Amino acid sequence: MNDLLTDSFVGDAKGNPSRAPDIEMGSRFTRSSSELGMESFNKQIQEVEKQVDKLSSLLVKLKEANEESKSITKASSMKAIRKRMEKDVDEVGKIARNVKSKIEAINKDNLANREKPGCGKGTAVDRSRMTMTNSLTKKFKELMTEFQTLRQRIEEEYREVVERRVMTVTGTRPDEETINHLIETGNSEQIFQKAMQEAGHGQVLNTLEEIQERHDAVREIEKKLLDLHQIYLDMAVLVEAQGDILDNIESQVSNAVDHVQSGTASLQIAKKLQKNSRKCMCIAIIILLIIVAITVLGVLRPWKNG
């Protein structure tokens, strides 16, 4: 007996192989996150989030450069800022298109993942994937909205800067038609002709060059940011579609919960009725036994007296 107990403890200390089948049996029925597709999914989400964070950083840089450009009065300085901003906007377009394609790929993977056991529509895994994807898509769409807001702000502030430049050189506030002409063409030589004669050609020429450079910069940046508008529209449609799918899933889950609660209540009622039925049966049996006992006593008593 002691040897058996000793062998048992030694076996446990060394890792008794007899326990291995139990562990293996447990692992057979426990589905890992990789089997459910969550490991690969989380990796995809993290990669896209990093790209979205880069877009946020570029947005901040563009806003700062735009603020800096408002106080610039030299064409050379404006040219340097234009170069920086165009480089950042090009990078934004490249990353945004990449993020859009990855989000669309994740959506396709979400639908394909429903074919796996335990990952069907409305399951915890499916809801988790859809919720995370929808949240990321919304974040990306909101970021694209901010880029469009920046584009509009650049356009409005450009108009204000041009108006100030004209007032500084000519000494008079330009009318709406003059400002529109400058914004559309960038050609301000005719407007500043009188100022050139009075203030000197060189001084006015610097302003002309700065306005032209600013015009070219604004038009190019606006054009590139406008290209992002289609991505924004695509993401808006996708967010709406994902929201409808999530609402549908939540509705189905809610209905399932209601059915389960209703079934539970029905079972409780059935259990109570069954209990009452048994109680009535027991009472009936007791009454029957009492009647039988009285009958037997009624038969035996006269027989005993006789």
Disulfide bonds with the S-S distance in Angstrom:
none
